[in-house]
Amino acid sequence: MATTTTNFGFTIPQSTDLVKDGATAIATLGQNIDTAFVGLKGGTTGQVLTKSSGTDLAYSWTNVDPLTILDAKGDLITATAADTPARLAVGTNGYVLTADSTTSTGLKWAAPAGGKVLQVASTFLSTTFSTTSTSFTDLTGLSVSFTPSATTSKVLIFSDIIISNTSRSERTIITLLRNGTEIANSASTNGWNMVSRYNDSTTAPEMAYHHPASNHYLDSPATTSALTYKLQIRCTGATAVVNRTGNDSTAAGTSSITIMEIGA
């Protein structure tokens, strides 16, 4: 009875074969081995040996498919060496792809270089607003919200307001708040670049002429949490009016607040 190998079932020449036709038995064994291992013959440059099925010795040489290394949203295909693809996972929101020879792929995700505008947000108010309150009151409609990309970012706030007061002898004071906390005030010296405006009409003080007032402030919030910047106004007396144009008590101009996130 013929004897076969344990793993692949190749027929092993028997002692009787060596007497009868040993050369044929050995040739048969050799051919079986050659056929079984044909998949292990050399491929071409750049190919890799892959398993083509669950059958023993079912191998084949295939070209490298770099797409198979991608496994998440935002993944990038890069390389660690010649003909050696590698996966680079997506970076933090707001980060940019940067060359770095110290990493295995020569690339990394990093916060943007300083001095660049990372995002801009603005709000416009085109209706009139007035108040007689001597306490700070929200300038309804002039607030802007956003989330900084990095804790090192600066925030540059611009505001253009058409503002006046119905009494020449009184003033309107403006304050800037971040998340409800005052950070600049036109009546103080903490950096709010705003001059309070009042009516310049000597003949008809009840008709408030408009005074476009521009201001800016550079803030350092040191956070990546959501921020809201808004304006408040108060009167020292009479009535403060926003967006009244000329001596028309009904016509409205446009005021605005704009923020820019500046990378550190």
Secondary structure as GFF3:
##gff-version 3
##sequence-region A 1 264
A	DSSP	beta_strand	3	4	.	.	.	ID=ss1
A	DSSP	beta_strand	11	12	.	.	.	ID=ss2
A	DSSP	alpha_helix	15	20	.	.	.	ID=ss3
A	DSSP	alpha_helix	22	36	.	.	.	ID=ss4
A	DSSP	three_ten_helix	38	40	.	.	.	ID=ss5
A	DSSP	beta_strand	47	51	.	.	.	ID=ss6
A	DSSP	beta_strand	59	63	.	.	.	ID=ss7
A	DSSP	three_ten_helix	66	69	.	.	.	ID=ss8
A	DSSP	beta_strand	76	81	.	.	.	ID=ss9
A	DSSP	beta_strand	84	88	.	.	.	ID=ss10
A	DSSP	beta_strand	96	99	.	.	.	ID=ss11
A	DSSP	beta_strand	107	110	.	.	.	ID=ss12
A	DSSP	beta_strand	117	125	.	.	.	ID=ss13
A	DSSP	beta_strand	129	131	.	.	.	ID=ss14
A	DSSP	beta_strand	137	146	.	.	.	ID=ss15
A	DSSP	beta_strand	154	165	.	.	.	ID=ss16
A	DSSP	beta_strand	172	178	.	.	.	ID=ss17
A	DSSP	beta_strand	181	185	.	.	.	ID=ss18
A	DSSP	beta_strand	211	219	.	.	.	ID=ss19
A	DSSP	beta_strand	227	235	.	.	.	ID=ss20
A	DSSP	beta_strand	240	242	.	.	.	ID=ss21
A	DSSP	beta_strand	255	262	.	.	.	ID=ss22
###
